[in-house]
Amino acid sequence: MNRILQTDRLAFREMREDDVDHLLKIFTDPIAMKYYPSTKNEEETVRWINWTLNNYRKFGVGLWVVENVHTGEFLGQCGIVPQKIDGEVQMEIGYLFAQEFWGNGYATEAAQACKQYGFEKLKIPTLISLIDPKNKASIKVSERIGMKQKKMIKKRGKLLWIYALQG
């Protein structure tokens, strides 16, 4: 397996077309998807994977599958995602884990690893996270890795906070 990143507990790898069933664990869960526009079916999940694969080709980054480093079990996804904001592409640390693994610190550990990778290896000057104002857990993750609330924008028909950090 080609690992992008690794921490003590987590292994990151590129998403593959055969990750549909893994991702559906998250995308069909209305609680995990509460702050997204909606849950996703299999066809929408395939589109998500293709969008991610295109980000790898076009930008060299995207969401990566996060697995337990010891067992290989699928935990979720986290990575650096290109987002168009005010007509400019900015790089977002995005994360979404299967609900059964919440509360273990995986999102913070994964986001921290992506922050270091983005600043140190990719030399990205600023990293952001787009967060629904009601998503307290994601706000905590972004604050734990040093991000600060900057401004509110409207994207995908929703108001979202931009949290940001400079390298």
C-alpha positions in Angstrom: 0.0 0.0 0.0 1.3 3.4 -1.0 1.1 5.6 2.2 0.9 9.3 1.9 1.3 9.9 5.7 1.5 8.0 8.9 1.1 8.8 12.5 1.4 6.5 15.5 -2.2 5.3 15.0 -3.2 6.3 11.5 -2.2 5.5 8.0 -3.2 7.7 5.0 -3.5 6.4 1.5 -5.0 7.6 -1.7 -8.7 6.9 -2.2 -9.5 4.1 -4.8 -12.6 3.3 -6.8 -13.1 0.2 -4.6 -13.5 2.4 -1.5 -17.2 2.9 -2.2 -18.4 0.5 0.6 -16.1 2.1 3.1 -17.3 5.6 2.3 -20.9 4.5 2.3 -20.5 3.8 6.1 -20.1 7.5 6.5 -22.2 8.9 3.6 -25.4 6.9 4.5 -25.2 7.9 8.2 -27.5 10.9 8.8 -25.7 11.7 12.0 -22.2 11.7 10.4 -23.6 13.8 7.5 -25.6 16.2 9.6 -23.5 19.3 8.5 -23.3 18.3 4.8 -26.1 19.1 2.4 -27.4 15.5 2.5 -26.4 11.8 2.8 -25.0 10.1 -0.3 -26.1 7.0 -2.2 -23.7 4.7 -4.1 -23.8 6.7 -7.3 -23.1 9.9 -5.4 -20.2 8.2 -3.6 -18.7 7.1 -6.9 -18.9 10.7 -8.0 -17.1 11.8 -4.8 -14.3 9.3 -5.4 -13.9 10.5 -9.0 -13.9 14.1 -7.8 -11.1 13.1 -5.3 -9.1 11.3 -7.9 -9.4 14.3 -10.2 -8.0 16.5 -7.3 -5.0 14.2 -7.0 -4.3 14.6 -10.7 -5.0 18.4 -10.9 -3.7 19.6 -7.5 -1.6 16.7 -6.1 -3.8 16.6 -3.0 -7.2 15.5 -2.0 -9.0 13.6 0.7 -7.1 10.4 1.7 -8.5 7.3 3.2 -7.5 7.0 6.9 -6.9 3.5 8.3 -5.8 2.1 11.6 -2.1 1.7 11.2 -2.0 -1.6 13.0 -5.1 -3.4 11.6 -5.8 -1.6 8.3 -9.4 -1.0 9.4 -11.1 1.9 7.6 -11.7 4.8 10.0 -12.6 7.7 7.7 -11.1 10.3 5.4 -8.9 13.3 5.9 -6.8 15.4 3.6 -6.0 18.6 1.9 -8.9 19.7 -0.4 -8.9 22.5 -3.0 -11.8 24.8 -2.4 -12.8 27.8 -4.5 -13.4 30.8 -2.2 -14.0 34.3 -3.5 -12.7 33.1 -7.0 -9.4 31.8 -5.6 -8.4 28.2 -4.9 -7.5 27.7 -1.2 -6.4 24.5 0.5 -8.7 23.1 3.1 -7.9 20.5 5.8 -11.1 18.4 5.5 -12.0 15.4 7.7 -14.9 13.0 8.1 -14.8 9.8 10.1 -17.2 6.9 10.6 -19.4 7.7 13.7 -18.3 4.5 15.4 -14.7 5.9 15.7 -15.7 9.4 17.1 -14.3 10.4 20.4 -10.9 8.7 19.9 -9.0 11.8 18.8 -8.6 10.5 15.3 -9.8 13.7 13.6 -7.4 15.9 15.5 -4.5 13.5 15.0 -5.3 13.3 11.2 -5.8 17.1 10.8 -2.6 17.7 12.7 -0.7 15.4 10.3 -2.3 17.1 7.3 -1.3 20.5 8.7 2.3 19.4 9.0 2.3 17.8 5.6 0.8 20.9 4.0 3.2 23.3 5.6 6.4 21.3 5.7 6.3 19.1 2.6 4.0 21.0 0.2 4.9 24.5 1.4 1.2 25.7 1.3 1.3 29.2 2.9 -2.2 29.1 4.4 -4.5 26.2 5.3 -8.2 26.6 6.0 -11.2 24.6 7.2 -14.8 25.3 6.2 -17.1 24.6 9.1 -20.8 24.8 9.8 -21.2 27.2 12.8 -23.2 24.5 14.6 -20.6 21.8 14.2 -18.9 22.2 17.6 -16.8 19.0 17.2 -15.2 20.2 14.0 -14.6 23.7 15.4 -12.8 22.0 18.4 -10.6 20.0 16.0 -9.6 23.1 14.0 -8.9 25.0 17.2 -6.8 22.2 18.6 -4.5 22.3 15.6 -4.1 26.1 16.0 -6.6 27.4 13.5 -8.5 30.7 14.2 -11.9 31.8 13.1 -11.5 34.3 10.3 -14.8 35.1 8.5 -18.1 33.7 7.4 -18.9 32.9 3.8 -21.8 31.4 1.9 -20.9 28.2 0.0 -23.2 25.4 -1.3 -26.1 27.5 -0.1 -24.9 27.5 3.5 -23.2 29.9 5.8 -19.8 28.5 6.8 -17.0 29.7 9.0 -13.5 29.9 7.5 -10.9 28.8 10.1 -7.3 29.5 9.0 -3.7 29.0 9.9 -0.6 30.3 8.2 2.5 28.1 8.0 
